[in-house]
Amino acid sequence: MENRTAQAAPEIAALVADRAEGFSGHGEQPGADMRVSEDDLMRLVKTFYSKASADPVLGPVFARAIPDWEGHYQIVQNFWSRTLLGTTRYSGMPFAAHIPLQLKPEHFVRWVALFKDTATHVLEPVAAARAIAKVEHMSTCFQAGLFPPDLAGTAATGHPRRD
């Protein structure tokens, strides 16, 4: 992964449908109204990063990667504003930003768990469900891009290599 500098191929993200798009899961009624404000999103972001920066698994990653917390909060709030409110303030490439962080699968497990806990406590249920679905989708896609299966081993034996 150390030589990787670009976004993952769109085919990787296409492997898993984005459950946050047209979402009607986690007990949500189809067409249910979502109530979420920019203040809610900033509270989500700051609460999550407060927990994550103190977490023994995630904290060291964030300590190395984020020199400007206020700037980072704004970027992530813009991401959630685009995702949940349809604004156009965020135009970044989240996957590319995470490539140099030397992440491992356990980082994603912890990230999703902390995010679920935070979202269910900070957001109203429909917004929380949509945000959680987005994070689960991102986790799957990021891991597919960062830890691709060894397809060469699969082609030769019909089974993934287990080195």
VOSE-554577 format. One line per field, with one value per atom (N, C-alpha, C): residue number from 1; residue in one letter; x, y, z. Coordinates in steps of 0.1 Angstrom, whole numbers, plus 2048, in hexadecimal, padded with zeros to 3 digits. Example, Ala and Ser with C-alpha at 12.3 -4.5 7.8 and 13.67 -1.06 7.14 Angstrom:
kese <- [1 | 1 | 1 | 2 | 2 | 2]
nuro <- [A | A | A | S | S | S]
X <- [884 | 87B | 884 | 880 | 889 | 881]
Y <- [7C7 | 7D3 | 7DF | 7EA | 7F5 | 800]
Z <- [84E | 84E | 84E | 847 | 847 | 84F]
//
This chain:
kese <- [1 | 1 | 1 | 2 | 2 | 2 | 3 | 3 | 3 | 4 | 4 | 4 | 5 | 5 | 5 | 6 | 6 | 6 | 7 | 7 | 7 | 8 | 8 | 8 | 9 | 9 | 9 | 10 | 10 | 10 | 11 | 11 | 11 | 12 | 12 | 12 | 13 | 13 | 13 | 14 | 14 | 14 | 15 | 15 | 15 | 16 | 16 | 16 | 17 | 17 | 17 | 18 | 18 | 18 | 19 | 19 | 19 | 20 | 20 | 20 | 21 | 21 | 21 | 22 | 22 | 22 | 23 | 23 | 23 | 24 | 24 | 24 | 25 | 25 | 25 | 26 | 26 | 26 | 27 | 27 | 27 | 28 | 28 | 28 | 29 | 29 | 29 | 30 | 30 | 30 | 31 | 31 | 31 | 32 | 32 | 32 | 33 | 33 | 33 | 34 | 34 | 34 | 35 | 35 | 35 | 36 | 36 | 36 | 37 | 37 | 37 | 38 | 38 | 38 | 39 | 39 | 39 | 40 | 40 | 40 | 41 | 41 | 41 | 42 | 42 | 42 | 43 | 43 | 43 | 44 | 44 | 44 | 45 | 45 | 45 | 46 | 46 | 46 | 47 | 47 | 47 | 48 | 48 | 48 | 49 | 49 | 49 | 50 | 50 | 50 | 51 | 51 | 51 | 52 | 52 | 52 | 53 | 53 | 53 | 54 | 54 | 54 | 55 | 55 | 55 | 56 | 56 | 56 | 57 | 57 | 57 | 58 | 58 | 58 | 59 | 59 | 59 | 60 | 60 | 60 | 61 | 61 | 61 | 62 | 62 | 62 | 63 | 63 | 63 | 64 | 64 | 64 | 65 | 65 | 65 | 66 | 66 | 66 | 67 | 67 | 67 | 68 | 68 | 68 | 69 | 69 | 69 | 70 | 70 | 70 | 71 | 71 | 71 | 72 | 72 | 72 | 73 | 73 | 73 | 74 | 74 | 74 | 75 | 75 | 75 | 76 | 76 | 76 | 77 | 77 | 77 | 78 | 78 | 78 | 79 | 79 | 79 | 80 | 80 | 80 | 81 | 81 | 81 | 82 | 82 | 82 | 83 | 83 | 83 | 84 | 84 | 84 | 85 | 85 | 85 | 86 | 86 | 86 | 87 | 87 | 87 | 88 | 88 | 88 | 89 | 89 | 89 | 90 | 90 | 90 | 91 | 91 | 91 | 92 | 92 | 92 | 93 | 93 | 93 | 94 | 94 | 94 | 95 | 95 | 95 | 96 | 96 | 96 | 97 | 97 | 97 | 98 | 98 | 98 | 99 | 99 | 99 | 100 | 100 | 100 | 101 | 101 | 101 | 102 | 102 | 102 | 103 | 103 | 103 | 104 | 104 | 104 | 105 | 105 | 105 | 106 | 106 | 106 | 107 | 107 | 107 | 108 | 108 | 108 | 109 | 109 | 109 | 110 | 110 | 110 | 111 | 111 | 111 | 112 | 112 | 112 | 113 | 113 | 113 | 114 | 114 | 114 | 115 | 115 | 115 | 116 | 116 | 116 | 117 | 117 | 117 | 118 | 118 | 118 | 119 | 119 | 119 | 120 | 120 | 120 | 121 | 121 | 121 | 122 | 122 | 122 | 123 | 123 | 123 | 124 | 124 | 124 | 125 | 125 | 125 | 126 | 126 | 126 | 127 | 127 | 127 | 128 | 128 | 128 | 129 | 129 | 129 | 130 | 130 | 130 | 131 | 131 | 131 | 132 | 132 | 132 | 133 | 133 | 133 | 134 | 134 | 134 | 135 | 135 | 135 | 136 | 136 | 136 | 137 | 137 | 137 | 138 | 138 | 138 | 139 | 139 | 139 | 140 | 140 | 140 | 141 | 141 | 141 | 142 | 142 | 142 | 143 | 143 | 143 | 144 | 144 | 144 | 145 | 145 | 145 | 146 | 146 | 146 | 147 | 147 | 147 | 148 | 148 | 148 | 149 | 149 | 149 | 150 | 150 | 150 | 151 | 151 | 151 | 152 | 152 | 152 | 153 | 153 | 153 | 154 | 154 | 154 | 155 | 155 | 155 | 156 | 156 | 156 | 157 | 157 | 157 | 158 | 158 | 158 | 159 | 159 | 159 | 160 | 160 | 160 | 161 | 161 | 161 | 162 | 162 | 162 | 163 | 163 | 163]
nuro <- [M | M | M | E | E | E | N | N | N | R | R | R | T | T | T | A | A | A | Q | Q | Q | A | A | A | A | A | A | P | P | P | E | E | E | I | I | I | A | A | A | A | A | A | L | L | L | V | V | V | A | A | A | D | D | D | R | R | R | A | A | A | E | E | E | G | G | G | F | F | F | S | S | S | G | G | G | H | H | H | G | G | G | E | E | E | Q | Q | Q | P | P | P | G | G | G | A | A | A | D | D | D | M | M | M | R | R | R | V | V | V | S | S | S | E | E | E | D | D | D | D | D | D | L | L | L | M | M | M | R | R | R | L | L | L | V | V | V | K | K | K | T | T | T | F | F | F | Y | Y | Y | S | S | S | K | K | K | A | A | A | S | S | S | A | A | A | D | D | D | P | P | P | V | V | V | L | L | L | G | G | G | P | P | P | V | V | V | F | F | F | A | A | A | R | R | R | A | A | A | I | I | I | P | P | P | D | D | D | W | W | W | E | E | E | G | G | G | H | H | H | Y | Y | Y | Q | Q | Q | I | I | I | V | V | V | Q | Q | Q | N | N | N | F | F | F | W | W | W | S | S | S | R | R | R | T | T | T | L | L | L | L | L | L | G | G | G | T | T | T | T | T | T | R | R | R | Y | Y | Y | S | S | S | G | G | G | M | M | M | P | P | P | F | F | F | A | A | A | A | A | A | H | H | H | I | I | I | P | P | P | L | L | L | Q | Q | Q | L | L | L | K | K | K | P | P | P | E | E | E | H | H | H | F | F | F | V | V | V | R | R | R | W | W | W | V | V | V | A | A | A | L | L | L | F | F | F | K | K | K | D | D | D | T | T | T | A | A | A | T | T | T | H | H | H | V | V | V | L | L | L | E | E | E | P | P | P | V | V | V | A | A | A | A | A | A | A | A | A | R | R | R | A | A | A | I | I | I | A | A | A | K | K | K | V | V | V | E | E | E | H | H | H | M | M | M | S | S | S | T | T | T | C | C | C | F | F | F | Q | Q | Q | A | A | A | G | G | G | L | L | L | F | F | F | P | P | P | P | P | P | D | D | D | L | L | L | A | A | A | G | G | G | T | T | T | A | A | A | A | A | A | T | T | T | G | G | G | H | H | H | P | P | P | R | R | R | R | R | R | D | D | D]
X <- [808 | 800 | 808 | 815 | 81D | 81F | 81E | 81F | 812 | 808 | 7FB | 7F9 | 7F5 | 7F3 | 7E6 | 7DE | 7D2 | 7C6 | 7BA | 7AE | 7AD | 7A5 | 7A3 | 79A | 79B | 793 | 784 | 77C | 76E | 767 | 76D | 768 | 768 | 772 | 773 | 767 | 764 | 758 | 74B | 74B | 73F | 73C | 746 | 744 | 739 | 737 | 72E | 724 | 717 | 70E | 70E | 70D | 70D | 6FF | 6FF | 6F2 | 6EC | 6F5 | 6F0 | 6E8 | 6EA | 6E2 | 6D4 | 6CA | 6BC | 6BA | 6BF | 6BF | 6B2 | 6AF | 6A2 | 6A5 | 6AE | 6B2 | 6B3 | 6B8 | 6B9 | 6AC | 6A1 | 694 | 68E | 695 | 690 | 685 | 67A | 66F | 673 | 66F | 672 | 66C | 673 | 66E | 66F | 674 | 675 | 67C | 678 | 67E | 68B | 695 | 6A2 | 6A3 | 6A5 | 6A8 | 6B6 | 6BE | 6CC | 6D0 | 6D7 | 6DC | 6EB | 6F0 | 6FF | 704 | 6FD | 701 | 702 | 6F8 | 6F9 | 705 | 708 | 714 | 721 | 722 | 72E | 72F | 724 | 724 | 728 | 723 | 727 | 736 | 73C | 74A | 752 | 74F | 758 | 756 | 74A | 749 | 750 | 74F | 756 | 765 | 76B | 779 | 77E | 776 | 77A | 77C | 772 | 774 | 77F | 780 | 78A | 798 | 79A | 7A8 | 7AD | 7A3 | 7A7 | 7A7 | 7A3 | 7A2 | 7B0 | 7B4 | 7C1 | 7C4 | 7BA | 7BD | 7BD | 7B4 | 7B3 | 7BB | 7BC | 7C3 | 7D0 | 7D9 | 7E6 | 7E6 | 7DD | 7DB | 7D7 | 7CD | 7C9 | 7D4 | 7DB | 7E6 | 7F0 | 7F4 | 7FE | 7F8 | 7EB | 7E6 | 7DF | 7DB | 7D3 | 7DB | 7E1 | 7E8 | 7DF | 7D3 | 7CA | 7BC | 7B9 | 7AC | 7A0 | 7A0 | 795 | 793 | 79E | 79D | 797 | 79C | 797 | 788 | 784 | 775 | 76D | 772 | 76A | 769 | 774 | 774 | 76B | 76B | 762 | 754 | 751 | 743 | 73E | 747 | 743 | 740 | 747 | 745 | 737 | 734 | 727 | 71B | 71E | 714 | 711 | 71A | 718 | 710 | 715 | 70F | 700 | 6FE | 6F0 | 6E7 | 6ED | 6E5 | 6E5 | 6EE | 6EF | 6F6 | 6FD | 704 | 710 | 717 | 722 | 72F | 730 | 73C | 748 | 746 | 750 | 753 | 75F | 762 | 770 | 773 | 77F | 77F | 78A | 78B | 78F | 785 | 788 | 792 | 790 | 798 | 7A7 | 7AA | 7B7 | 7BE | 7B6 | 7BB | 7BF | 7BA | 7BC | 7C7 | 7CC | 7D6 | 7E3 | 7E8 | 7F5 | 7F5 | 7E9 | 7E8 | 7EC | 7F0 | 7F4 | 7E9 | 7DD | 7D2 | 7D2 | 7CC | 7CB | 7BC | 7B7 | 7A9 | 7A3 | 7AB | 7A6 | 7A3 | 7AA | 7A6 | 798 | 794 | 787 | 77C | 77F | 776 | 773 | 77D | 77C | 775 | 779 | 773 | 764 | 75F | 751 | 74A | 750 | 74A | 748 | 753 | 752 | 748 | 748 | 73F | 730 | 72D | 720 | 71B | 723 | 720 | 71D | 726 | 725 | 718 | 716 | 70B | 6FE | 6FD | 6F0 | 6ED | 6F7 | 6F5 | 6F4 | 6F9 | 6F9 | 6EE | 6EB | 6E2 | 6D4 | 6CA | 6BD | 6BD | 6B5 | 6B6 | 6B8 | 6B0 | 6B1 | 6BE | 6C3 | 6D0 | 6DB | 6DA | 6E4 | 6E5 | 6DA | 6DA | 6E0 | 6DD | 6E3 | 6F2 | 6F7 | 705 | 70C | 706 | 70D | 70E | 703 | 704 | 70F | 711 | 71C | 729 | 72B | 738 | 73B | 731 | 733 | 737 | 731 | 734 | 742 | 746 | 753 | 75E | 75B | 764 | 767 | 75C | 75D | 765 | 762 | 769 | 778 | 77A | 788 | 790 | 78B | 792 | 795 | 78B | 78C | 798 | 799 | 7A4 | 7B1 | 7B1 | 7BE | 7C3 | 7BA | 7BE | 7B8 | 7BC | 7B5 | 7B9 | 7B0 | 7B4 | 7BE | 7C6 | 7D0 | 7CA | 7C6 | 7BF | 7C8 | 7D5 | 7DF | 7DE | 7DE | 7DD | 7D0 | 7C5 | 7B8 | 7B7 | 7BD | 7BD | 7C4 | 7CF | 7D6 | 7D0 | 7C9 | 7C4 | 7B5 | 7AF | 7A0 | 79D | 7A7 | 7A5 | 7AF | 7AB | 7B5 | 7C1 | 7CD | 7D9 | 7D8 | 7DD | 7DD | 7EC | 7F4 | 802 | 803]
Y <- [7F4 | 800 | 80D | 80C | 818 | 81F | 818 | 81E | 824 | 822 | 827 | 836 | 83D | 84B | 850 | 847 | 84C | 845 | 849 | 843 | 835 | 82D | 81F | 81F | 815 | 814 | 814 | 81B | 81B | 80E | 804 | 7F6 | 7F1 | 7F6 | 7F1 | 7F6 | 803 | 809 | 802 | 7FE | 7F8 | 7EA | 7E4 | 7D7 | 7D6 | 7E1 | 7E2 | 7EE | 7EB | 7F6 | 7FF | 80C | 816 | 816 | 810 | 80F | 81D | 827 | 834 | 83B | 837 | 83C | 835 | 83D | 838 | 82E | 832 | 829 | 827 | 81A | 817 | 80A | 80C | 800 | 804 | 7FB | 7FE | 803 | 7FD | 801 | 80E | 814 | 820 | 81D | 825 | 823 | 82A | 823 | 82A | 838 | 841 | 84F | 856 | 850 | 857 | 864 | 86E | 87B | 87A | 880 | 881 | 88F | 890 | 89E | 89E | 8A7 | 8A8 | 8B6 | 8BD | 8CB | 8CB | 8D6 | 8D8 | 8D7 | 8DD | 8DC | 8CD | 8C5 | 8B7 | 8B0 | 8B4 | 8AE | 8B2 | 8BE | 8C2 | 8BB | 8B9 | 8B2 | 8A4 | 89E | 890 | 88F | 898 | 898 | 89A | 8A4 | 8A7 | 89C | 896 | 88C | 87F | 87C | 870 | 872 | 87D | 87F | 880 | 885 | 885 | 876 | 86E | 860 | 859 | 85B | 854 | 859 | 865 | 86A | 864 | 860 | 85A | 84B | 845 | 837 | 831 | 826 | 820 | 81B | 817 | 812 | 81E | 827 | 832 | 83E | 841 | 84D | 84F | 846 | 848 | 84B | 845 | 848 | 857 | 85C | 86A | 873 | 870 | 878 | 87B | 870 | 872 | 879 | 877 | 87C | 88A | 88F | 89B | 8A6 | 8AF | 8BA | 8C5 | 8C7 | 8D2 | 8CC | 8CB | 8C5 | 8CD | 8DA | 8E2 | 8E1 | 8E2 | 8E0 | 8D2 | 8C8 | 8BB | 8B9 | 8BF | 8BF | 8C5 | 8D0 | 8D7 | 8CE | 8C8 | 8BF | 8B3 | 8AD | 8A2 | 8A6 | 8B2 | 8B7 | 8B9 | 8BF | 8C1 | 8B4 | 8AA | 89C | 898 | 899 | 894 | 89D | 8AA | 8B3 | 8AF | 8AC | 8A7 | 89A | 891 | 883 | 883 | 88B | 88A | 896 | 8A1 | 8AD | 8B0 | 8AA | 8AD | 8BA | 8C0 | 8CC | 8C9 | 8D3 | 8D1 | 8D5 | 8D7 | 8DD | 8D3 | 8C6 | 8BC | 8B7 | 8B7 | 8B1 | 8A9 | 8A5 | 89D | 88F | 888 | 87A | 872 | 86E | 868 | 85B | 853 | 847 | 84B | 854 | 859 | 85F | 866 | 86C | 862 | 856 | 84B | 842 | 842 | 839 | 839 | 845 | 846 | 843 | 840 | 83F | 832 | 828 | 81B | 814 | 814 | 80F | 7FF | 7F9 | 7EB | 7E8 | 7DC | 7D8 | 7DC | 7DA | 7DD | 7EC | 7F5 | 803 | 805 | 7FE | 800 | 7FA | 7EF | 7E9 | 7F3 | 7F9 | 802 | 80F | 814 | 820 | 81F | 814 | 811 | 810 | 809 | 807 | 815 | 81D | 82A | 833 | 833 | 83B | 837 | 82A | 826 | 82B | 829 | 82D | 83C | 844 | 853 | 857 | 852 | 856 | 853 | 847 | 844 | 84C | 852 | 85B | 86A | 86D | 87C | 87F | 876 | 879 | 873 | 878 | 872 | 865 | 85B | 84E | 84C | 854 | 852 | 857 | 863 | 868 | 85F | 85A | 851 | 844 | 83F | 833 | 835 | 841 | 844 | 846 | 84D | 84F | 842 | 83A | 82D | 824 | 824 | 81D | 822 | 82F | 835 | 831 | 831 | 82D | 81E | 816 | 808 | 806 | 80D | 80C | 810 | 81C | 821 | 817 | 812 | 808 | 7FC | 7F7 | 7EC | 7F0 | 7FB | 800 | 803 | 80A | 80E | 801 | 7F7 | 7EB | 7E3 | 7E3 | 7DD | 7E3 | 7F0 | 7F7 | 7F6 | 7F6 | 7F5 | 7E7 | 7DD | 7D0 | 7C6 | 7C8 | 7C0 | 7B2 | 7A9 | 79A | 797 | 78D | 789 | 781 | 788 | 781 | 778 | 77B | 772 | 764 | 763 | 756 | 750 | 758 | 752 | 74C | 753 | 74E | 741 | 73F | 732 | 727 | 729 | 71E | 71E | 729 | 72A | 72E | 730 | 735 | 740 | 74A | 754 | 74E | 754 | 74F | 753 | 74A | 74C | 74B | 756 | 756 | 758]
Z <- [800 | 800 | 800 | 804 | 805 | 7F8 | 7ED | 7E0 | 7DA | 7E1 | 7DC | 7DF | 7D4 | 7D5 | 7D0 | 7CA | 7C4 | 7CA | 7C6 | 7CB | 7C6 | 7CD | 7C9 | 7BD | 7B5 | 7A9 | 7AD | 7A5 | 7A8 | 7A9 | 7A3 | 7A4 | 7B2 | 7BA | 7C8 | 7D0 | 7CF | 7D6 | 7D1 | 7C4 | 7BF | 7C4 | 7CB | 7D0 | 7DB | 7E2 | 7ED | 7EA | 7EA | 7E8 | 7F4 | 7F2 | 7FC | 803 | 80F | 815 | 81A | 81A | 81E | 813 | 807 | 7FC | 7FC | 7FC | 7FC | 808 | 813 | 81E | 824 | 828 | 82F | 837 | 840 | 848 | 857 | 85F | 86E | 874 | 870 | 875 | 870 | 866 | 860 | 856 | 857 | 84E | 841 | 835 | 828 | 828 | 823 | 822 | 830 | 83A | 847 | 846 | 84D | 84D | 856 | 851 | 858 | 85D | 86A | 870 | 875 | 86E | 872 | 86E | 877 | 874 | 873 | 86F | 86F | 87D | 887 | 895 | 899 | 895 | 898 | 892 | 886 | 87F | 886 | 88A | 891 | 89F | 8A6 | 8B2 | 8B0 | 8A5 | 8A1 | 89F | 898 | 894 | 8A1 | 8A9 | 8B4 | 8BF | 8C1 | 8CA | 8C6 | 8B9 | 8B4 | 8B6 | 8B1 | 8B2 | 8C0 | 8C9 | 8D8 | 8DD | 8D9 | 8DD | 8D6 | 8C8 | 8C0 | 8C4 | 8C7 | 8CA | 8D8 | 8E0 | 8ED | 8EC | 8E1 | 8E0 | 8DE | 8E4 | 8E3 | 8D5 | 8CD | 8C0 | 8B6 | 8B6 | 8AD | 8B0 | 8BD | 8C2 | 8BC | 8BC | 8B6 | 8A7 | 8A0 | 891 | 890 | 897 | 896 | 89B | 8A5 | 8AA | 8A0 | 898 | 88D | 881 | 87E | 871 | 871 | 87D | 87D | 885 | 87E | 884 | 888 | 881 | 883 | 886 | 892 | 896 | 891 | 893 | 88E | 87F | 878 | 869 | 866 | 86D | 86A | 86D | 879 | 87C | 871 | 86B | 861 | 854 | 850 | 845 | 847 | 852 | 855 | 856 | 85C | 85C | 84E | 846 | 838 | 831 | 834 | 82E | 832 | 83F | 844 | 83F | 83E | 838 | 82A | 822 | 815 | 815 | 81E | 81E | 823 | 82E | 834 | 830 | 82C | 829 | 81A | 812 | 804 | 800 | 80A | 806 | 7FD | 7F8 | 7EF | 7F4 | 801 | 807 | 807 | 807 | 807 | 7F9 | 7F5 | 7E8 | 7E8 | 7F4 | 7F6 | 7F2 | 7F4 | 7F0 | 7FD | 805 | 812 | 811 | 807 | 806 | 804 | 7FB | 7F8 | 805 | 80D | 819 | 823 | 823 | 82D | 829 | 81C | 817 | 81F | 822 | 829 | 838 | 83E | 84C | 852 | 84A | 84E | 857 | 852 | 859 | 858 | 862 | 863 | 865 | 862 | 864 | 871 | 87C | 889 | 88B | 884 | 884 | 87F | 875 | 86F | 878 | 87F | 888 | 893 | 899 | 8A4 | 89F | 893 | 88E | 88C | 886 | 885 | 892 | 89C | 8A9 | 8B0 | 8B0 | 8B7 | 8AF | 8A2 | 89B | 89D | 89D | 8A0 | 8AE | 8B8 | 8C5 | 8C5 | 8BF | 8BF | 8B7 | 8AB | 8A3 | 8AA | 8B0 | 8B7 | 8C3 | 8C9 | 8D4 | 8D1 | 8C5 | 8C1 | 8B7 | 8AE | 8A3 | 8A6 | 8A0 | 8A1 | 899 | 89C | 896 | 887 | 87F | 871 | 86C | 871 | 86D | 871 | 87D | 883 | 87A | 876 | 86E | 860 | 85A | 84D | 84F | 859 | 85B | 85E | 866 | 869 | 85C | 854 | 847 | 83F | 83E | 836 | 83B | 849 | 84E | 84C | 84D | 84B | 83C | 833 | 825 | 822 | 828 | 826 | 82C | 838 | 83E | 834 | 82E | 825 | 819 | 813 | 807 | 80A | 815 | 818 | 81A | 821 | 824 | 817 | 80E | 801 | 7F9 | 7FA | 7F3 | 7F9 | 807 | 80E | 810 | 811 | 813 | 809 | 7FC | 7F1 | 7F3 | 7EF | 7F0 | 7E5 | 7E8 | 7DF | 7D3 | 7C9 | 7BE | 7B6 | 7B6 | 7AF | 7B5 | 7C2 | 7C9 | 7C7 | 7C6 | 7C3 | 7B5 | 7AB | 79E | 79C | 7A3 | 7A2 | 7A9 | 7B4 | 7BC | 7BD | 7BA | 7BC | 7CA | 7D2 | 7E0 | 7E3 | 7EC | 7EF | 7F6 | 7F4 | 7FB | 809 | 812 | 820 | 825 | 822 | 826 | 835]
//
